[in-house]
Amino acid sequence: MKKISFLSVLFLLAGVTTLLPAQETDARTASRIRLREHLSYLASDSLAGRLIGTEGNLIAGEYIAGCFVDAGLDEYNGTSFFHYFDVKIPSVVPDIPIAVIEGCNVIGVLPGTHPVLKDEFIVIGAHFDHLGMAAGRMEGNDSIYNGADDNASGTAVLIELAGLLKEQGGLSRTVIFAAFDGEEQGLLGSEQFLIDSLFPQNCIRTMISLDMVGYYRTSGVLKIAGAGTIENFRDFLPRTKALKVRTVPFEISPFTATDTKPFASAGIPTLYITTGSRSPYHKVEDQEDGIDYDGMAAVSVYVQNMVTAMGDNISVQPSGNYSVLHYVPSCTFSWGPAVALGTNRFVHTRGALEGKTAFYASLGADFRFLWKGFLEMNPGINLEYIGARHAAYPGVSYMNRIHMCALNVPLSLRVYLPEFNKLPVGIYAWLTTYYRYYIAGQTFDPDFVFSDVFRRHEWGLGVGIGVRASVFQVGFETRWGMTGLFRPGVLPGYNVKNSTQTIRFSYFF
């Protein structure tokens, strides 16, 4: 009898361990089916790209409201899910718009269950609008910006989360589900959400934005930007084997457009959740056939668990580092044109030449490798004009002018100053080494032939300080040539070196 009982227990345990994964798989399959249904409808041709103010946009809003009803959410104001606002189309005449159209956020509420924490809010948002129809396309070509990933995917996950959190019985805190309109036209819906003070801002503990979450299979990572805005944020991160999750730092920028921006600007901690921009961003090719529904189902469960941890925790405190508007990867690459203007002069030894300042200019390209938002490596290539003025020989009163053309290859290391990098602009200092090859030169002294006197090669060092604002950089730099310019045997015991001061302007694509 004991042997039979023991075997029975083993079979029972085996059955349970088999049943649990099966139940988990069934739930994931059901979630995937629901997500496909929502996304297929929102990204369908019948909605014509969901441009704000269009019929397709209104139908999309009504669909979302119906899904909120099915999920068992409450109306945000007790009577309606729709939060209407006016959008003025500007004209050339100040304060007189061409037209006024109506935008509409769709907002549902899952009330909190705790007697005190129910008066605090977690906002989960996703914009449902997109770009509408493409202009100027030939008949027969696709002209609809369906926006499957941007952002029917985020809206579908928003709807799924409403059902999942309602099914589990709600959270201690109240959860607000906001489908924002007019994001593509400048964050109109999310800004109006705060302007109209639909909920006390000081009671919003965090805002989570779901934007472009349909390409996990392609990107291979779920990014959570804004982890630094909440104290002890990692305590709220669920453990999962279904997703590779990466928290990424934020960079301060007044130019970034995402629904987290109005909330961050209001001092509310924000989290931006995305699988990246591997989809055909803002192209008509952003269609349903590229969507990874398994990935979306995994994202839904992950966010559900994260929100549950935040919604039931007694203390969710802002860190103070929430004046931050978009994420940057650990290392980014960019490049762009650069121009520098300034002066150059000869620095001489033993009074060989009386150097005077002359004009300097360069045109070229800078390449930028930015690591962790504060350390930057800048190789470059530049074509330079280098001017010089000097007395040809000691004791000679007239001034000789020299024109030089060179190819310069600099390598700079820039460090952004941490305290100043918290401002809307970043302030940095840098150290440069460079190699210069003289292509040609001309002197106006017939006894002073450039090719006979000057070397072709030069290297040097430089230091500088600059300011970065978004894609623009401007800095002041001083460079010193470390190589003597004279060929061997020219004025033995004497030599000259370059000293250059410039203001450098760079733009990065």
C-alpha positions as MATLAB code, in Angstrom:
seq = 'MKKISFLSVLFLLAGVTTLLPAQETDARTASRIRLREHLSYLASDSLAGRLIGTEGNLIAGEYIAGCFVDAGLDEYNGTSFFHYFDVKIPSVVPDIPIAVIEGCNVIGVLPGTHPVLKDEFIVIGAHFDHLGMAAGRMEGNDSIYNGADDNASGTAVLIELAGLLKEQGGLSRTVIFAAFDGEEQGLLGSEQFLIDSLFPQNCIRTMISLDMVGYYRTSGVLKIAGAGTIENFRDFLPRTKALKVRTVPFEISPFTATDTKPFASAGIPTLYITTGSRSPYHKVEDQEDGIDYDGMAAVSVYVQNMVTAMGDNISVQPSGNYSVLHYVPSCTFSWGPAVALGTNRFVHTRGALEGKTAFYASLGADFRFLWKGFLEMNPGINLEYIGARHAAYPGVSYMNRIHMCALNVPLSLRVYLPEFNKLPVGIYAWLTTYYRYYIAGQTFDPDFVFSDVFRRHEWGLGVGIGVRASVFQVGFETRWGMTGLFRPGVLPGYNVKNSTQTIRFSYFF';
ca = [
       0.000    0.000    0.000;
       2.823    2.410    0.789;
       4.427    1.682   -2.583;
       1.175    2.367   -4.409;
       0.638    5.589   -2.504;
       4.123    6.774   -3.306;
       3.620    6.100   -6.999;
       0.292    7.867   -6.888;
       1.941   10.961   -5.493;
       4.559   10.887   -8.234;
       1.891   10.658  -10.931;
      -0.055   13.466   -9.284;
       2.994   15.751   -9.183;
       3.793   14.952  -12.789;
       0.256   15.822  -13.755;
       0.405   19.163  -11.952;
       3.738   20.124  -13.497;
       2.368   19.257  -16.918;
      -0.870   21.126  -16.316;
       0.704   24.427  -15.235;
       2.716   25.029  -18.436;
      -0.307   23.948  -20.457;
      -2.515   26.496  -18.691;
       0.156   29.157  -19.197;
       0.354   28.311  -22.884;
      -3.432   28.449  -23.234;
      -3.523   31.885  -21.620;
      -0.750   33.143  -23.909;
      -2.596   31.785  -26.955;
      -5.831   33.492  -25.909;
      -3.940   36.753  -25.372;
      -2.305   36.478  -28.783;
      -5.691   35.952  -30.441;
      -7.178   39.009  -28.714;
      -4.163   41.167  -29.587;
      -4.352   40.145  -33.243;
      -8.058   40.986  -33.307;
      -7.506   44.470  -31.857;
      -4.497   45.301  -34.010;
      -6.066   43.950  -37.212;
      -9.055   46.204  -36.735;
      -7.116   49.333  -35.774;
      -4.596   48.928  -38.617;
      -7.201   48.016  -41.245;
      -7.633   50.004  -44.454;
     -11.200   50.837  -43.407;
      -9.871   53.289  -40.771;
      -7.725   55.080  -43.389;
      -4.717   55.668  -41.138;
      -6.574   57.087  -38.072;
      -5.569   60.727  -38.653;
      -6.934   62.997  -35.927;
     -10.302   64.510  -36.818;
     -11.101   61.957  -39.544;
     -13.912   59.436  -39.585;
     -11.445   56.565  -39.287;
      -9.972   58.130  -36.171;
     -13.427   58.521  -34.592;
     -14.334   54.909  -35.384;
     -11.052   53.768  -33.805;
     -11.904   55.739  -30.645;
     -15.368   54.160  -30.467;
     -13.828   50.715  -30.861;
     -11.416   51.347  -27.969;
     -14.266   52.623  -25.773;
     -16.222   49.449  -26.538;
     -13.221   47.361  -25.511;
     -12.991   49.304  -22.246;
     -16.658   48.515  -21.595;
     -16.037   44.823  -22.273;
     -13.061   44.894  -19.885;
     -15.286   46.319  -17.130;
     -13.605   49.732  -16.799;
     -15.396   52.792  -15.450;
     -15.878   56.045  -17.382;
     -13.231   58.568  -16.410;
     -15.794   61.209  -15.385;
     -18.646   58.900  -14.454;
     -20.567   59.481  -17.690;
     -18.239   58.976  -20.680;
     -14.982   57.433  -21.874;
     -14.424   60.309  -24.321;
     -12.307   63.345  -23.485;
     -12.819   65.874  -26.298;
     -10.546   68.793  -27.095;
     -10.201   71.348  -29.885;
      -7.274   71.372  -32.297;
      -6.657   74.653  -34.112;
      -5.142   74.451  -37.584;
      -2.793   77.472  -37.743;
      -2.781   80.003  -40.566;
      -0.503   82.818  -41.647;
      -2.685   85.231  -39.659;
      -1.832   85.112  -35.946;
      -4.616   83.848  -33.653;
      -6.919   83.146  -36.603;
      -6.811   79.417  -37.436;
      -7.786   77.975  -40.793;
     -10.073   75.545  -39.039;
     -10.781   73.914  -35.700;
     -11.073   70.132  -35.555;
     -11.995   67.923  -32.642;
      -9.614   65.478  -31.026;
     -10.667   62.849  -28.556;
      -8.802   60.829  -25.938;
     -10.418   57.594  -24.765;
     -10.021   57.115  -21.015;
     -11.104   54.258  -18.796;
     -10.566   53.753  -15.069;
      -9.943   50.662  -12.963;
     -10.656   51.831   -9.387;
      -8.194   50.986   -6.654;
      -9.104   48.606   -3.847;
      -7.090   50.085   -0.964;
      -8.893   52.644    1.241;
      -5.971   55.090    1.007;
      -3.947   54.097   -2.073;
      -7.064   54.166   -4.290;
      -6.665   57.954   -4.419;
      -3.278   57.562   -6.122;
      -3.002   56.825   -9.851;
      -0.935   54.910  -12.358;
      -1.513   56.130  -15.912;
      -0.968   53.645  -18.751;
      -1.090   55.396  -22.122;
      -0.795   54.600  -25.816;
      -1.585   56.894  -28.726;
      -4.049   55.426  -31.214;
      -3.823   58.070  -33.936;
      -1.547   57.873  -36.972;
      -0.752   59.752  -40.197;
      -3.824   59.094  -42.320;
      -3.480   58.999  -46.104;
      -0.364   59.672  -48.139;
      -0.645   62.623  -50.500;
       0.354   62.560  -54.144;
       0.368   58.764  -54.642;
      -0.575   57.289  -58.008;
      -3.869   55.421  -58.220;
      -3.369   51.724  -57.568;
      -0.484   52.203  -55.126;
      -0.922   51.858  -51.390;
      -1.633   55.265  -49.932;
      -2.717   54.397  -46.369;
      -0.432   54.806  -43.378;
      -1.933   51.887  -41.444;
       0.435   52.324  -38.495;
       0.359   48.689  -37.356;
       3.365   49.052  -35.088;
       2.986   52.835  -34.633;
       0.828   52.592  -32.677;
      -1.908   50.027  -33.143;
       0.465   47.637  -31.335;
       0.656   49.800  -28.211;
      -3.104   50.414  -28.254;
      -3.815   46.687  -28.543;
      -1.563   45.978  -25.544;
      -3.308   48.800  -23.635;
      -6.687   47.125  -24.239;
      -5.278   43.717  -23.287;
      -3.848   45.113  -20.037;
      -7.231   46.547  -19.103;
      -8.757   43.077  -19.321;
      -5.886   41.327  -17.545;
      -5.772   43.749  -14.599;
      -9.552   43.732  -14.242;
      -9.595   39.930  -14.312;
      -7.049   39.712  -11.489;
      -9.275   41.907   -9.318;
      -7.645   45.317   -9.707;
      -4.810   46.885   -7.736;
      -4.487   48.883   -4.556;
      -3.957   52.047   -6.615;
      -6.322   53.266   -9.300;
      -5.170   52.541  -12.845;
      -6.056   54.972  -15.632;
      -6.031   53.619  -19.191;
      -5.582   56.459  -21.687;
      -5.692   56.058  -25.458;
      -4.253   59.399  -26.578;
      -5.225   61.193  -29.768;
      -3.094   63.641  -31.754;
       0.331   62.328  -30.743;
       1.573   62.505  -34.314;
       0.576   66.195  -34.509;
       2.568   67.181  -31.442;
       1.485   65.248  -28.316;
      -1.872   67.030  -28.368;
      -3.880   64.441  -26.459;
      -1.401   63.800  -23.663;
      -0.830   67.526  -23.206;
      -4.570   68.193  -23.021;
      -4.953   65.363  -20.502;
      -2.780   67.398  -18.127;
      -4.064   70.835  -19.129;
      -7.639   69.851  -18.284;
      -6.528   68.311  -14.952;
      -8.675   65.217  -15.368;
      -6.899   63.744  -12.321;
      -4.832   65.498   -9.628;
      -1.296   65.590  -10.997;
       0.268   65.345   -7.549;
      -1.477   61.994   -7.115;
      -0.127   60.423  -10.335;
       2.683   58.132   -9.196;
       3.906   57.228  -12.664;
       2.963   57.376  -16.342;
       3.727   54.410  -18.608;
       3.699   54.911  -22.384;
       3.344   51.926  -24.733;
       4.598   52.975  -28.145;
       5.678   50.594  -30.935;
       5.755   47.226  -29.140;
       5.071   44.942  -32.098;
       8.571   44.067  -33.306;
      10.152   42.076  -30.484;
      11.080   39.202  -32.813;
      13.068   41.648  -34.969;
      14.656   43.819  -32.268;
      15.252   41.037  -29.746;
      14.826   43.379  -26.788;
      12.123   45.178  -24.821;
      13.397   48.609  -23.798;
      12.184   50.417  -20.703;
      13.306   54.005  -20.692;
      12.987   56.107  -17.573;
      14.023   53.590  -14.963;
      15.896   56.354  -13.197;
      12.764   58.397  -12.588;
      11.482   56.112   -9.813;
      13.294   55.264   -6.603;
      14.366   51.621   -6.427;
      12.777   50.961   -9.800;
      14.473   47.590  -10.228;
      12.451   46.297   -7.288;
       9.386   46.497   -9.536;
      10.899   44.680  -12.532;
       9.457   41.169  -12.930;
      11.701   38.204  -13.621;
      10.994   36.633  -16.981;
      12.488   34.158  -19.415;
      10.079   35.112  -22.175;
      11.712   38.470  -22.942;
      15.095   40.104  -22.973;
      14.516   43.343  -21.082;
      16.879   46.292  -21.037;
      16.506   49.470  -19.055;
      18.086   52.383  -20.852;
      19.135   55.826  -19.623;
      17.401   59.015  -20.555;
      18.890   62.031  -22.292;
      17.608   65.516  -21.634;
      16.210   67.090  -24.784;
      13.538   69.700  -25.463;
      13.148   68.410  -29.009;
      11.929   64.866  -28.365;
       8.328   64.021  -29.201;
       6.747   61.213  -27.180;
       3.687   61.056  -24.896;
       5.972   60.854  -21.871;
       7.187   64.406  -22.500;
       4.233   66.389  -21.049;
       4.203   64.204  -17.943;
       7.970   64.420  -17.465;
       7.800   68.183  -17.894;
       5.165   68.270  -15.152;
       7.477   66.406  -12.778;
       5.718   63.040  -13.051;
       7.899   59.904  -13.305;
       7.599   58.407  -16.777;
       8.377   55.035  -18.339;
       8.587   54.545  -22.079;
       8.163   50.901  -23.143;
       9.031   49.909  -26.706;
      10.558   47.172  -28.823;
      12.377   49.851  -30.801;
      12.021   51.337  -34.259;
      12.830   48.269  -36.379;
       9.443   48.523  -38.099;
       8.884   50.670  -41.235;
       8.496   53.812  -39.160;
       6.078   56.354  -40.675;
       5.873   54.442  -43.934;
       2.920   52.850  -45.694;
       4.754   49.533  -45.291;
       3.991   49.538  -41.538;
       1.419   46.766  -41.967;
      -0.029   43.964  -39.891;
       2.014   41.259  -41.622;
       5.199   42.356  -39.830;
       3.795   42.171  -36.299;
       5.067   39.677  -33.710;
       1.960   38.701  -31.717;
       3.825   36.260  -29.492;
       6.114   39.107  -28.493;
       3.145   41.395  -27.833;
       1.543   38.740  -25.609;
       4.778   38.433  -23.629;
       4.995   42.232  -23.335;
       1.410   42.357  -22.045;
       2.146   39.852  -19.266;
       5.406   41.578  -18.373;
       3.804   45.019  -18.073;
       0.893   43.496  -16.145;
       3.305   42.101  -13.552;
       5.287   45.345  -13.392;
       2.182   47.493  -12.948;
       0.886   45.073  -10.314;
       4.102   45.460   -8.317;
       3.873   49.244   -8.581;
       0.142   49.365   -7.957;
       0.266   47.340   -4.744;
       3.509   48.686   -3.261;
       2.992   51.077   -0.371;
       5.717   53.431   -1.591;
       6.343   54.443   -5.193;
       8.496   57.551   -4.996;
       9.947   59.740   -7.757;
      13.717   59.930   -7.840;
      13.840   63.541   -8.951;
      15.552   62.610  -12.229;
      12.431   62.914  -14.308;
      13.211   66.017  -16.347;
      14.116   63.547  -19.054;
      12.381   63.001  -22.298;
      13.752   60.124  -24.382;
      16.002   57.148  -24.176;
      19.395   56.635  -25.715;
      21.135   53.281  -26.162;
      24.395   52.557  -24.323;
      26.347   53.516  -27.427;
      25.095   55.481  -30.407;
      26.679   56.501  -33.688;
      25.955   59.586  -35.739;
      27.754   61.825  -38.180;
      27.361   65.138  -39.903;
      29.018   68.191  -41.441;
      31.302   70.509  -39.504;
      32.747   73.947  -40.176;
      35.347   75.886  -38.190;
      36.443   79.524  -38.356;
      39.261   81.180  -36.471;
      42.847   82.368  -36.538;
      46.271   80.820  -36.943;
      49.703   82.153  -36.111;
      53.282   80.919  -36.171;
      54.900   80.361  -32.788;
      58.664   80.614  -33.241;
      61.725   79.589  -31.282;
      64.613   81.971  -30.525;
      62.885   84.863  -32.288;
      63.332   83.391  -35.717;
      60.117   84.817  -37.076;
      57.756   87.496  -35.882;
      54.414   85.706  -36.137;
      51.110   87.534  -36.625;
      47.554   86.161  -36.630;
      45.911   85.228  -39.927;
      42.626   83.713  -41.082;
      41.822   80.009  -40.630;
      38.859   77.980  -41.955;
      37.960   74.307  -42.359;
      35.129   72.237  -43.792;
      34.597   68.545  -43.235;
      32.683   65.852  -41.380;
      32.551   64.722  -37.749;
      31.695   61.208  -36.593;
      30.299   60.697  -33.117;
      30.337   57.628  -30.895;
      28.383   58.523  -27.743;
      28.635   56.129  -24.794;
      26.244   56.232  -21.832;
      25.234   59.785  -22.694;
      28.351   61.426  -21.232;
      31.491   60.093  -23.008;
      31.994   60.793  -26.698;
      34.674   59.900  -29.246;
      34.872   62.089  -32.344;
      37.005   61.117  -35.318;
      36.777   63.456  -38.290;
      38.195   64.556  -41.604;
      38.585   68.182  -42.685;
      39.921   70.250  -45.558;
      41.704   73.283  -44.112;
      42.820   76.720  -45.208;
      45.624   77.914  -42.921;
      46.912   81.428  -43.147;
      50.088   82.906  -41.634;
      51.881   86.269  -41.546;
      55.435   86.884  -40.453;
      58.598   88.851  -41.078;
      60.570   86.736  -43.522;
      63.814   86.960  -41.565;
      64.933   88.532  -38.295;
      65.338   92.242  -38.671;
      63.305   92.471  -41.898;
      60.399   94.863  -41.524;
      57.996   93.750  -44.291;
      55.430   91.071  -43.661;
      55.303   87.882  -45.683;
      51.967   86.118  -46.207;
      51.605   82.369  -46.500;
      48.592   80.408  -47.714;
      48.439   76.703  -46.847;
      45.930   73.982  -47.795;
      45.899   70.801  -45.717;
      43.977   67.622  -44.975;
      43.393   67.196  -41.256;
      42.311   63.998  -39.453;
      41.474   64.755  -35.794;
      40.467   62.369  -33.007;
      38.717   63.950  -30.041;
      37.585   62.584  -26.682;
      34.701   64.577  -25.169;
      33.343   64.318  -21.643;
      29.988   65.862  -20.755;
      30.060   67.625  -17.411;
      27.506   65.787  -15.210;
      26.012   68.776  -13.422;
      25.553   70.804  -16.587;
      24.286   67.772  -18.535;
      21.079   67.939  -16.483;
      20.159   71.123  -18.332;
      18.293   71.167  -21.695;
      21.754   71.491  -23.217;
      24.899   69.507  -22.521;
      28.233   71.176  -21.749;
      31.369   69.233  -22.533;
      35.150   69.493  -22.522;
      37.436   67.689  -24.932;
      40.986   66.696  -25.736;
      42.114   66.356  -29.362;
      45.052   64.878  -31.203;
      45.349   65.415  -34.925;
      47.385   64.562  -38.006;
      47.745   67.161  -40.784;
      49.049   66.657  -44.338;
      49.894   69.785  -46.316;
      48.541   69.484  -49.833;
      49.890   72.806  -51.106;
      51.226   76.151  -49.949;
      52.126   79.525  -51.329;
      54.373   82.326  -50.109;
      54.694   85.817  -51.565;
      58.430   86.001  -50.930;
      60.280   84.812  -54.065;
      63.189   83.675  -51.874;
      60.867   81.767  -49.595;
      59.533   78.752  -51.557;
      56.983   76.765  -49.576;
      57.910   73.296  -50.792;
      61.588   73.914  -50.088;
      61.069   75.207  -46.566;
      58.067   73.390  -45.063;
      57.422   69.783  -44.108;
      54.397   67.951  -45.500;
      53.412   66.329  -42.191;
      52.352   67.681  -38.824;
      50.718   66.383  -35.678;
      49.443   68.232  -32.666;
      47.195   68.467  -29.621;
      44.184   70.555  -28.698;
      41.739   71.284  -25.889;
      38.303   72.818  -25.966;
      34.914   73.351  -24.393;
      31.552   73.296  -26.090;
      27.787   73.077  -25.889;
      25.451   70.502  -27.397;
      21.744   71.141  -27.977;
      20.039   68.150  -29.584;
      21.771   67.593  -32.952;
      23.830   70.798  -32.838;
      27.260   71.345  -31.310;
      29.328   74.491  -31.026;
      32.667   74.735  -29.297;
      35.831   76.732  -28.866;
      39.159   74.957  -29.377;
      42.848   75.775  -29.122;
      45.346   73.604  -30.988;
      49.125   73.496  -30.765;
      51.318   71.944  -33.425;
      53.862   69.621  -31.866;
      55.872   69.174  -35.068;
      58.275   71.801  -36.326;
      57.230   73.100  -39.745;
      60.712   73.672  -41.202;
      62.478   70.975  -43.140;
      65.799   69.781  -41.702;
      68.603   72.204  -42.487;
      66.367   75.264  -42.881;
      67.521   77.932  -40.401;
      69.328   75.503  -38.073;
      68.508   76.145  -34.422;
      65.260   77.912  -35.310;
      61.821   76.549  -35.970;
      58.153   77.477  -36.095;
      54.991   75.687  -35.004;
      51.298   76.413  -35.597;
      48.957   77.800  -32.965;
      45.271   77.779  -33.944;
      42.122   79.049  -32.205;
      38.737   78.194  -33.722;
      34.999   78.150  -33.153;
      33.630   74.882  -34.523;
      30.030   74.211  -35.569;
      28.740   70.659  -36.049;
      25.413   69.132  -37.040;
      24.659   65.422  -36.562;
      22.071   63.541  -38.580;
];
